[in-house]
Amino acid sequence: MAEVSEEHVAIGRERLDSFLTTDFPTAEHPRILASGDASTEIARVAKDGGFNLIIMPTHSGMFRQMLLGSTTAKVVNDADCPVLTSRHAETVAPRPLGHRELLCAVGLNSDSERILRFATGIAREVHAKLTIIHALQGEASGLPVELDFEEKVQSVEKREALRRIAELQRLVGSDAAVRVAAGELKKALLEAALLSDADVLIIGRSPRPGALGRMRDLTYALIRDSPFPVLSV
């Protein structure tokens, strides 16, 4: 068994060291070979190595509309650092580097300041335009999505949401544009995302890992169905 294990490690190392060597030369981009459950090892290596970000694909094509890969879902739930999820690399074309549009979804809960502060910092660092999106839960699932919050007749909920977002922006030093959507939460957020033409959707995760922790239902749905990459923090 030891010989079989050593052979598997040798094969794994050879495949890893020969992967995308032109784009990522091994001398400049270290490669880590781990053994065990993939999601557990990815989260462990990221934590032990003090990494700032994990980048992973989700399923491509029709499967992406059904579920996330179990490895990706577990990493999003277990990892301490932010996780950037995207469609499978073979199914998307890179956008020009000059196109920098970030969309940050905030729920106006106790964690919203942390999420917006993170998004504001990222936007400044890469000189990107940041837009904030907040969704109000509609009374009925069939309620149409509303994005024009500058209408003369605004609901009390929208006015209150805009006031609280303005306070958040003052706290973190942000001057991002704001959209308020109304309707079923996931649908409203995804519709707003489509209209924004953003490069990345930034969403928050709970600080707690585990079954009732980071991977909430809405987080899962947004990562699975988002039209572009999702950075969960």
BELTA-V420040 format. One line per field, one symbol per residue. ss: DSSP state (H for helix, E for strand, L for the rest). psi: psi as a letter, one per 20 degrees, with the letter a starting at -180 (. if undefined). burial: 1 if it has 24 or more other ideal C-beta (glycine too) atoms within 12 Angstrom, else 0. A space follows every 10 residues. Layout:
ss = ???
psi = ???
burial = ???
This chain:
ss = LHHHHHHHHH HHHHHHHLLL LLLLLLLLLL LLLLLLLHHH HHHHHHHHLL LLEEEEELLL HHHHLLLLLH HHHHHHHHLL LEEEEELLHH HLLLLLLLLL EEEEELLLLL LHHHHHHHHH HHHHHHLLEE EEEEEEELLL LLLLLELLLL LLLLLHHHHH HHHHHHHHHH HHLLLLEEEE EEELHHHHHH HHHHHHLLLE EEELLLLLLL LLLLLLHHHH HHHHHLLLEE EEL
psi = hgggghgggg gggggghjpl hghnphhhnq ppoqpapggg hghgggghik qiqppqqrqr bhhhigqqqh ggghghhhqh rqpoqrrphi iqpqqqhion oppppqjlai ihggghgggg ggghhjlqpp ppppppprhq hjpqppinjj qhoqqhgggg ghghhggghh gilqkqqppp qqapgggggh ghghhhlrhp pprqqqipra hkchmrghgg ggggipirqp op.
burial = 0000000000 0000000000 0000000000 0000000010 0111110000 0001111110 0001000110 1111111111 1111111000 0000000000 1111111100 1111111111 0110000111 1111111000 0000111010 0000000100 1101100110 0101011111 1110111111 1110010111 1111110000 0001110111 1111111111 111
